[in-house]
Structure formats: C-alpha cells, structure tokens
Amino acid sequence: MQALNQVFTFWHTLPPRTAFRGILELPPGHSMTVKMGSIRINSYWQLGFPESVASSTSTADRDQEYVERLGELLIDAARIRLRADVPVGAYLSGGLDSSLITAIVKRFTNSRLKTFSVAFEDPEYDESFYQRQVVSHLDTDHHEVRCTHNDIGRVFPDVIWHAEKPLLRNAAAPMFLLSRLVRESGFKVVLTGEGADELFGGYDIFKETKIRSFWGVQPDSKLRPLLLRRLYPYMQEIQNQPSSYLKMFFRIRPDELRSPLFSHLPRWDMTSRIGMFFSDEVKAEIKGCQPYKELEGELPAAYKSWDSFSRAQYLEAAYLLPGYILSSQGDRVAMAHAVEGRFPFLDYRVAEFASSLPPTLKMRGLDEKYLLKRFAATLLPADVLRRPKQPYRAPGVKSFVDPDNGQARFDYVDDLLSSDRLRQYGVFNPHAVQMLVSRLKEGRATSVRDGMAFTGVLSTQLLIHQFITNFTKRTDHGANSEENTCVYR
C-alpha cells in the first residue's frame, strides 16, 4: 500500500486536465508554468475548423489549387526541418506519410539519403515488402531493425523507464529499437510522417465514425454493419461477432449518436474496462470520477458547430497525438538514444491549411487522405498509393508469453504479475490479474481488450517498480551500464 499511496499523492498534485491526459503531457499549442508548487496550463494556439468547411463545394479546378498549395507548404515545411549541423535521416514505414516525406527530402539533399525502418519477424505486422518498394523507387541508403517477440519483451522495461507512464500498447518498443539503430548509424536527427493521419483523415477511426453515423440512420439495417467488418479485416473479434454485438460495441444508440464524443466512445469504452482489474482501494479512490464530462468541459466553444469528421480529427489531434504518439511512441523513446524527431506535417501552416479543407478532400467516400494522395501521385509508386491502409502495430501478448509452452518469456513478467507483487503495490486485484494471465498463457484469450489490459497492468507494475520501490537501483544501473539497454532489476 505504500507504493499505492505514493502514486496517488503525486497524482493528486496535478490539475484534473493534466491527470486525464497522462502525467505531464500537454496538447500542441499549450505551455505549462510551475511556480511555488502550483501548476498553470495556458493555451497559445489551438486547432480549429471553420463552420463553413462542412458546406464548402469541391470542383476539379479548386481541388487542383488545393493540391498545389499543399505541395508548396509541405515542401517548405520539410526543407526548413533539414537545417542541422549534423546529417539528417528519415523514418520509412512503407506507408504514404513517411514515404512522401522521404521523397520530398530527396529533392533537397545532395547526398544519398539514409532511411530507417522497423520490420517484424511476425508477418501479421511486417511491412518490409512496401518499405523495399519505396527504397528501390527513391534509391535511399536503407537500414532496418528486425524485431522478434523476444526483442520487444526484452526492452519493454526500458521503454517504460523512458515513457514514465503506463502504456496499453507495445508499439513504442520497436520505435525504441529503431532509434537505437539510428544512433548507432551515426545520426541524431530524423524526419518522420507523424501528424498526417490526424490532419488529413487517415485513421480508421474516421472511417468508422462515418460508417457508424451511416448505420445510425437505419439502426436495424442488416447491410450497413457489414461495412465495419470490411473496415477491420485483421480483427477477428469483430469478424466473428453477430450484428447485435457490433451494435452494442459501436454504440449505435440515439443518445450516443448525439454525444459530442461520439467518434471515440467505442475506443474509450474498451480501454475503460481495464478498470475491472483495479484493486478495491483504487476503485474507491476513483469512484465518482467523470472523465467524459470533464473532457466535454474542455472542448473549444466552436466544437459543437463542427461536422462529425472534424470533431473526430480534433479529439485525435488534441489528445492521442500529444499524449501517446508524439510522446511515449515518439520523443521519449527517440531521446532515449538522443535522437531528435522532426515532423513536417505538424508545421503550423500545414495544420491550419488542413483544417480549412472540406472533409471530402480528406476522405472521399471511404478513401482516406484523398488530397494527400493526389499530391503524392507524382512522387511515389502507384502501389504505395493503392496499398490498403495498415495502422502501425506491434506484437502484443506474444512478446511476453510464449504461446508454444504457455510460459512467460522473461522473469520480470512472472515476478511483477505474481500475487505477492500485485498485493504489495496495491494498484490491481491479484485474483483478477491472475485469472487474466492464466487465460493468456493457456491461449484462451485473444481479444484486443485482454491484450491491452495485460500491457496496462504490466507497464503500471514496471512503473512502480522502477520509479518508486527500486528507483535507486535503476538509476545506478542506468548510469554505470555499458550496455545499450537496461535490464529489469
């Protein structure tokens, strides 16, 4: 209970808006001032969407003007981010965004550009085929790190050490390994494609919002929910469920359709169920919390006047982008190896231009990033433009539990998830967690929800172990170790 009390003592020193987003994570355009024990957060810039956007018309000539203006802004945004007294490389995932930035950089670099990418041993997550296509087309000097399940599980304690907060996904671990490769290759600066999905409508959640709204008009339709199955072919949990389950999961109810947070309710509902693993003490501590209501109170005054697509964009850009993608999965694991990431898509001029676009130029039907693809058509292979959108994901529970023998791959997993350690740290209910771990080891739980719960519990236990109960040992090891990664102690 001592560790639990220390966690809540620190947590309660934070203002509510900071605690909701994650420890000391701020959205873009905000600053924080700490003075005499008080914390003040100020907004100096905010992403907005004019009301007229929803009714703007789109013509061929007008669309071409938008394409040309986007090209001017994005090329300049990439050009000024090449300024450095050290060589600049680029991350290359094989998707549209990083490939486009790489193509632009090639135009402003005299030497052969170095690119870096993550490949996976598990074919379900591997995109190296598309990476090789782009490398061949752009003739870059390419380097890759190939991740196994063991690689991810081995460095996960280091990822939590640098992220300094719990995580629900493992995707930051391969990025940690990638930044190490960049540093070992003699580079300290890389350009990346972050921000394009949020600004130009690339995420599946934007398609999902359109489909859910479409289904909500006729909630008893047998055909409309089939679109959701087509949207997530890689998620068996959705493919195997009847429409009645999908209606419940995707919140196809009149009151939900009117919610200002409509686009994100299914996602947040899925992660909130991790609360079932909390200990009685934690449940008592957070009883009465109303994060949705608190969040609604923070939304911009003009939010209600925006179309549903723009609302979804704002929630992604204001919360997930700074709180996770640019932080835990980005800057924290990059700076673990002293690598600086630069983001041309997040140039404020590009962001303001994107927010002024009609939604149909971001998503034409269910074709994501329509305008961005038109600009990229002259720079990238057609296969890259036509390839199915694949979100960046990393192997989950298999990185910690070997499905062949039902055993944990690493001693720290069994240690931190043991009943004694769970009881000692006090955040989670030992019986509930042990039941989850048993299901996973026996291969009886394969849902996304179970995987996120497992990662959330393990990362929280790691956080307490490294920052509270064994902080001195961890910092001594980090200072004295000659290895690139720190081991669990």
C-alpha positions in Angstrom: 0.0 0.0 0.0 2.9 2.4 0.5 3.6 2.4 -3.3 -0.1 3.0 -4.0 -0.2 5.9 -1.6 2.8 7.5 -3.2 1.2 7.1 -6.7 -2.0 8.8 -5.5 -0.1 11.5 -3.6 1.7 12.5 -6.8 -1.3 12.1 -9.0 -3.4 14.4 -6.8 -0.9 17.2 -7.1 -1.7 17.5 -10.8 -4.6 19.6 -12.1 -7.5 17.4 -13.5 -6.9 18.2 -17.1 -3.2 17.0 -16.8 -4.2 13.9 -14.9 -6.8 12.9 -17.5 -4.3 13.2 -20.4 -1.4 11.5 -18.7 1.3 12.6 -16.4 2.6 16.0 -17.6 1.6 15.5 -21.2 0.3 18.7 -22.9 -1.6 19.0 -26.2 0.0 21.0 -29.0 -0.2 24.8 -28.5 -0.1 24.7 -24.7 2.5 25.6 -22.2 2.9 24.8 -18.5 4.2 27.0 -15.8 5.2 25.5 -12.4 5.8 28.2 -9.7 5.8 27.9 -5.9 4.1 24.5 -6.0 1.3 25.5 -8.4 0.8 24.3 -12.0 -0.8 26.5 -14.6 -1.5 25.4 -18.2 -2.0 28.0 -20.9 -3.2 27.7 -24.5 -1.5 29.9 -27.0 -2.6 28.1 -30.2 -5.5 25.7 -30.9 -6.5 23.6 -33.9 -9.9 24.8 -35.2 -12.3 24.0 -38.0 -14.4 26.8 -39.6 -18.1 26.2 -39.7 -18.1 26.9 -43.4 -15.9 23.9 -44.1 -18.8 21.5 -44.0 -20.7 23.3 -46.7 -17.7 24.1 -49.0 -18.0 22.8 -52.5 -15.3 20.9 -54.4 -14.5 21.3 -58.1 -11.7 19.9 -60.3 -10.0 23.3 -60.6 -10.5 24.1 -57.0 -9.1 20.7 -56.0 -6.0 21.3 -58.1 -5.4 24.6 -56.4 -5.6 22.8 -53.1 -3.1 20.2 -54.3 -0.6 22.8 -55.4 -0.9 24.8 -52.2 -0.4 21.7 -50.1 2.7 20.9 -52.1 4.2 24.3 -51.5 3.5 24.2 -47.8 4.7 20.6 -47.2 7.9 21.0 -49.3 8.8 24.1 -47.4 8.0 22.5 -44.0 10.3 19.6 -44.9 13.0 21.9 -46.3 13.3 24.0 -43.1 13.5 20.9 -41.0 16.6 19.8 -42.8 18.5 22.6 -41.2 21.0 21.0 -38.8 24.7 20.8 -38.1 24.5 17.0 -38.3 23.3 14.6 -41.0 19.5 14.2 -41.2 17.9 10.9 -41.9 14.2 9.8 -42.3 12.0 7.1 -40.9 10.4 5.0 -43.6 7.4 2.7 -42.7 6.4 1.9 -46.2 3.1 3.9 -45.8 2.1 7.0 -47.6 3.1 9.6 -45.0 6.8 8.7 -44.3 7.3 7.7 -47.9 6.1 11.2 -49.1 8.4 13.0 -46.6 11.3 10.8 -47.8 10.5 11.7 -51.4 10.4 15.4 -50.6 13.7 15.3 -48.6 15.4 13.6 -51.6 14.8 16.8 -53.6 16.7 18.9 -51.1 19.6 16.5 -50.3 22.7 16.3 -52.4 24.0 13.0 -50.8 22.2 9.7 -50.8 19.5 9.8 -48.1 19.7 7.3 -45.2 16.3 5.9 -44.2 15.4 3.7 -41.3 12.6 1.3 -40.7 11.1 -1.4 -38.4 10.5 -4.9 -39.8 8.8 -7.7 -37.8 9.5 -11.4 -37.7 5.8 -11.9 -37.3 4.3 -11.5 -40.8 1.0 -10.1 -39.4 2.8 -6.9 -38.5 5.6 -6.7 -41.1 5.5 -4.0 -43.8 9.0 -4.6 -45.2 7.7 -5.5 -48.6 6.3 -2.0 -49.1 9.4 -0.5 -47.5 11.6 -2.1 -50.1 9.4 -0.8 -52.9 9.9 2.8 -51.7 13.6 2.3 -51.1 14.0 1.0 -54.7 12.0 3.8 -56.1 13.7 6.6 -54.2 17.2 5.0 -54.1 17.9 5.6 -50.4 20.6 4.1 -48.3 18.3 2.0 -46.2 18.8 0.3 -42.8 16.2 -1.7 -40.8 15.9 -3.3 -37.4 14.0 -6.6 -37.5 12.0 -7.2 -34.3 11.2 -10.5 -32.7 8.7 -11.1 -29.9 11.7 -11.5 -27.6 13.2 -8.2 -28.7 10.0 -6.3 -27.7 9.6 -8.0 -24.4 13.3 -7.6 -23.5 13.4 -3.8 -23.9 9.9 -3.2 -22.5 11.2 -2.2 -19.1 13.5 0.4 -20.7 10.5 1.7 -22.7 8.5 2.3 -19.5 11.5 3.9 -17.9 11.7 6.5 -20.7 8.0 6.8 -21.2 7.5 7.5 -17.5 3.9 6.3 -17.6 1.8 3.2 -18.2 1.1 2.1 -21.7 -1.6 0.0 -23.3 0.3 -0.9 -26.4 3.7 -2.4 -27.2 4.3 -0.2 -30.3 6.7 2.0 -28.5 9.2 -0.8 -28.1 10.1 -1.3 -31.8 10.5 2.5 -32.0 12.9 2.4 -29.1 15.0 -0.2 -31.1 14.7 1.9 -34.2 16.1 5.0 -32.6 19.0 2.9 -31.2 19.7 1.8 -34.8 19.6 5.5 -35.9 22.1 6.5 -33.2 24.4 3.5 -33.9 24.4 4.6 -37.6 25.8 8.0 -36.6 22.6 10.0 -36.9 20.9 12.3 -34.4 18.0 13.8 -36.4 15.2 12.1 -38.4 12.2 13.4 -40.2 9.0 11.4 -39.8 5.4 11.3 -41.1 3.6 11.9 -37.8 0.6 14.2 -38.0 -0.6 13.3 -41.5 -3.3 10.9 -40.3 -4.7 13.4 -37.8 -4.7 16.4 -40.2 -5.7 14.7 -43.5 -8.1 12.0 -42.3 -6.0 8.8 -42.4 -7.1 6.8 -39.4 -9.6 4.0 -39.4 -11.5 5.8 -36.7 -12.5 8.5 -39.2 -14.0 5.8 -41.5 -15.5 4.1 -38.5 -17.2 7.3 -37.5 -18.7 7.8 -41.0 -19.9 4.2 -41.0 -21.4 4.3 -37.5 -23.2 7.6 -38.4 -24.5 6.0 -41.6 -25.7 2.9 -39.7 -27.3 5.0 -37.0 -29.7 6.5 -39.6 -31.1 2.9 -40.0 -30.0 1.0 -36.9 -31.9 -2.1 -37.8 -30.2 -2.4 -41.2 -28.6 -5.8 -42.0 -26.3 -4.5 -44.6 -24.8 -1.3 -43.1 -22.9 -3.1 -40.3 -21.1 -5.2 -42.9 -19.1 -2.1 -43.7 -17.5 -2.3 -40.3 -16.4 -5.9 -41.0 -14.7 -4.7 -44.2 -13.0 -1.9 -42.3 -11.3 -4.2 -39.9 -10.4 -7.4 -41.7 -7.4 -8.0 -39.4 -9.6 -8.0 -36.2 -11.1 -11.4 -35.7 -13.0 -10.3 -32.6 -15.1 -8.1 -34.9 -15.3 -10.6 -37.8 -16.7 -13.4 -35.6 -19.4 -11.4 -33.8 -23.1 -11.0 -34.8 -24.5 -7.7 -35.7 -26.3 -7.4 -32.4 -22.9 -7.4 -30.7 -21.5 -4.8 -33.2 -24.4 -2.5 -32.5 -23.7 -2.6 -28.8 -19.9 -2.4 -29.2 -20.0 0.5 -31.6 -22.7 2.4 -29.6 -25.4 2.6 -32.3 -27.9 4.2 -30.0 -29.8 7.5 -30.4 -28.3 9.1 -27.2 -24.7 8.0 -28.3 -25.2 9.4 -31.8 -25.9 12.9 -30.3 -22.9 12.8 -28.0 -20.1 15.3 -28.8 -17.6 12.5 -28.2 -19.5 10.1 -30.5 -16.5 9.2 -32.6 -14.3 7.9 -29.8 -16.8 6.3 -27.4 -16.2 2.7 -28.5 -12.4 3.1 -28.2 -12.6 4.7 -24.8 -15.2 2.2 -23.6 -12.9 -0.6 -24.5 -10.0 0.8 -22.6 -12.1 1.9 -19.6 -13.0 -1.8 -18.9 -9.4 -2.3 -17.8 -10.7 -0.8 -14.6 -12.2 -4.1 -13.7 -8.7 -5.2 -12.7 -8.2 -2.4 -10.2 -7.9 -3.2 -6.5 -10.7 -2.2 -4.2 -8.6 0.7 -2.9 -8.1 2.2 -6.4 -11.8 1.7 -7.2 -12.7 3.6 -4.1 -10.2 6.4 -4.9 -11.6 7.0 -8.4 -15.2 6.5 -7.6 -17.3 9.4 -8.8 -14.8 10.4 -11.5 -16.5 11.6 -14.7 -13.7 11.9 -17.3 -16.2 12.3 -20.2 -18.0 15.2 -18.6 -14.7 16.8 -17.6 -13.4 16.4 -21.2 -16.6 17.9 -22.6 -16.0 20.9 -20.4 -12.6 21.5 -22.1 -13.7 21.4 -25.7 -13.5 24.6 -27.7 -16.6 26.8 -27.8 -16.9 26.2 -31.6 -16.7 22.4 -31.3 -20.5 21.8 -31.4 -20.7 23.7 -34.7 -18.2 21.4 -36.5 -19.1 18.4 -38.5 -18.6 14.9 -37.0 -15.5 14.3 -39.1 -13.8 17.5 -37.8 -14.8 16.6 -34.2 -13.1 13.2 -34.6 -10.0 14.9 -36.0 -9.8 17.3 -33.1 -10.0 14.6 -30.5 -7.3 12.6 -32.2 -5.0 15.7 -32.6 -5.6 17.2 -29.2 -5.3 14.0 -27.1 -3.9 10.8 -28.7 -1.3 12.7 -30.8 0.5 14.6 -28.0 -0.3 12.2 -25.2 0.9 9.0 -26.9 2.1 9.2 -30.5 4.5 12.1 -30.1 5.4 11.3 -26.6 5.6 7.6 -25.5 5.9 6.3 -29.0 7.8 9.2 -30.3 10.0 11.6 -28.5 10.5 9.6 -25.3 11.9 6.5 -27.0 13.8 8.5 -29.6 15.5 10.7 -27.0 16.4 7.5 -25.0 19.1 7.3 -27.7 19.5 11.1 -28.1 17.7 11.1 -31.5 15.5 14.1 -32.4 12.4 13.6 -34.4 11.1 16.4 -36.7 7.6 16.5 -38.1 6.9 18.4 -41.4 3.2 17.6 -41.3 2.9 19.3 -37.9 4.2 22.6 -39.3 1.5 25.1 -38.1 1.0 26.4 -41.6 0.3 22.8 -42.8 -2.1 22.2 -39.9 -4.0 25.5 -40.5 -4.3 24.7 -44.2 -5.5 21.1 -43.5 -8.2 22.4 -41.0 -9.6 24.7 -43.7 -10.2 21.9 -46.2 -13.6 20.5 -46.9 -14.0 17.0 -45.4 -14.4 15.5 -48.8 -10.8 16.4 -49.7 -9.6 14.5 -46.7 -11.9 11.4 -47.1 -13.6 10.9 -50.4 -16.2 8.3 -49.6 -14.1 5.9 -47.5 -10.9 6.7 -49.4 -8.6 8.2 -46.8 -6.2 11.2 -47.3 -7.6 12.0 -50.7 -5.8 15.3 -51.2 -2.5 14.0 -49.9 -2.6 11.1 -52.3 -3.2 13.4 -55.2 -0.1 15.4 -54.3 1.9 12.2 -53.7 0.9 10.7 -57.1 3.9 12.4 -58.9 6.4 11.4 -56.3 5.6 7.8 -55.2 5.0 4.4 -56.9 1.3 3.7 -57.6 1.5 0.6 -55.4 2.2 2.7 -52.3 -0.8 4.9 -53.1 -3.1 2.0 -53.7 -2.0 -0.3 -50.8 -4.5 -0.9 -48.1 -4.2 1.4 -45.1 -2.4 -0.6 -42.3 -2.0 1.1 -38.9 1.3 0.7 -37.3 1.0 -2.1 -34.8 3.4 -4.3 -32.9 3.0 -7.9 -31.5 1.2 -7.8 -28.2 0.9 -10.5 -25.5 3.2 -12.9 -27.5 6.1 -10.6 -26.7 5.7 -11.6 -23.0 4.1 -15.0 -23.1 5.4 -17.8 -25.4 2.2 -19.5 -26.9 4.1 -22.7 -27.6 4.8 -23.5 -23.9 2.4 -21.2 -22.1 5.3 -19.7 -20.1 6.4 -16.1 -19.6 9.4 -15.2 -21.8 11.1 -13.2 -19.0 11.4 -13.5 -15.3 10.2 -9.9 -14.7 6.8 -10.8 -16.1 6.2 -13.6 -13.7 7.6 -11.5 -10.8 5.6 -8.3 -11.4 2.4 -10.2 -12.1 2.7 -12.6 -9.1 0.0 -12.3 -6.4 2.6 -11.2 -3.9 3.9 -8.3 -6.0 0.4 -7.2 -7.1 -0.7 -7.2 -3.5 2.5 -5.3 -2.4 2.0 -2.5 -5.0 -1.7 -2.3 -4.4 -3.0 -1.0 -7.7 -4.5 -4.2 -9.1 -6.7 -7.0 -7.8 -4.3 -10.1 -7.6 -7.1 -12.6 -8.3 -8.5 -10.7 -11.3 -5.0 -10.3 -12.8 -4.0 -13.9 -12.2 -7.2 -15.1 -14.0 -6.2 -12.9 -17.0 -2.6 -14.1 -17.0 -3.8 -17.8 -16.8 -6.2 -17.3 -19.8 -3.4 -15.7 -21.8 -0.9 -18.4 -21.0 -3.4 -21.1 -22.0 -4.2 -19.3 -25.2 -7.9 -18.8 -24.2 -7.9 -15.0 -24.5 -7.1 -13.3 -27.8 -9.2 -10.2 -27.8 -7.7 -6.7 -28.2 -9.2 -5.8 -24.8 -7.4 -8.6 -23.0 -4.1 -7.7 -24.6 -4.4 -4.0 -23.7 -5.3 -4.9 -20.2 -2.3 -7.2 -19.8 0.0 -4.5 -21.2 -1.6 -1.8 -19.0 -1.2 -3.9 -15.8 2.4 -5.0 -16.6 3.5 -1.4 -17.6 2.0 0.0 -14.4 3.8 -2.6 -12.3 7.0 -1.7 -14.1 6.4 1.9 -13.5 6.0 1.5 -9.7 8.9 -1.0 -9.5 11.4 1.3 -11.4 10.3 4.7 -10.1 9.2 4.0 -6.5 10.4 0.8 -5.0 13.7 0.3 -6.8 14.5 3.8 -8.1 18.0 4.0 -6.7 19.0 0.6 -8.2 17.5 1.5 -11.5 19.3 4.9 -11.8 22.6 3.4 -10.6 22.3 0.7 -13.2 21.5 3.1 -16.0 24.5 5.3 -15.0 27.0 2.5 -14.8 25.9 0.1 -17.5 27.9 -0.2 -20.7 25.0 -1.9 -22.5 22.6 -0.1 -24.7 19.6 -1.3 -22.8 18.9 -1.6 -19.1 17.8 -4.9 -17.6 15.0 -5.3 -15.1 16.2 -5.4 -11.5 
